[in-house]
Amino acid sequence: DTEVTQTPKHLVMGMTNKKSLKCEQHMGHRAMYWYKQKAKKPPELMFVYSYEKLSINESVPSRFSPECPNSSLLNLHLHALQPEDSALYLCASSPIPTGVAGGNEQFFGPGTRLTVL
Amino acid sequence: KQEVTQIPAALSVPEGENLVLNCSFTDSAIYNLQWFRQDPGKGLTSLLLIQSSQREQTSGRLNASLDKSSGRSTLYIAASQPGDSATYLCAVRSWGNDMRFGAGTRLTVKP
């Protein structure tokens, strides 16, 4: 299996809802990432997990809560989101985290299109 | 903080032309540079990865070069095809898993 999968593909939620995005990879990668991408903008890094531990949080609001239950799975829990949080949420993985042997290629999933009403 | 710039923002060419996309970055202390392709509303597809010690990488009709000292990379696409139409993004990885993307070049190849 050489891909990153994300579910759901589309999600519509109200501002009071609680939902979760899921990302999975079975390539043995030990670094996983969440990015947010607004329309016609480049992806912006949100969180990085290295060896299942949170290593980077790019000052993301607490209404976004990441979780890495195991080396293959990454979740993003959403609560009390705002309409401006509507975006494409991308998950990525890489074999080893940057800073170890020069850093490796990132592989991206297809994304979850989130709409907050 | 690393700043990544891509020029041009948009490019339209007839089928069969060779073309060059440019990427520049402000901090030369990078681990690697990666070129991606993104179709509308889709995820990113990795095209080429150049480590900081390398000068270029090739894959099929694609060739990417890296001049770390001047903070520049180019993506060369030979014999362009309509299927190459997409947004091309370069991303630079610096210390601590910090990956910064350029704004992208939107390429249209006309039949």
Interface residues (C-beta under 8 A of the other chain):
Chain A: Q6 A31 Y33 K41 P42 P43 E44 L45 V48 S50 S55 I56 L88 L90 A92 P97 T98 G99 G102 G103 N104 E105 Q106 F107 F108 G109 P110 G111 R113
Chain B: Y31 N32 Q34 F36 G41 K42 G43 L44 T45 S46 L49 Q51 S52 S53 L89 A91 R93 W95 G96 N97 D98 M99 F101 G102 A103 G104
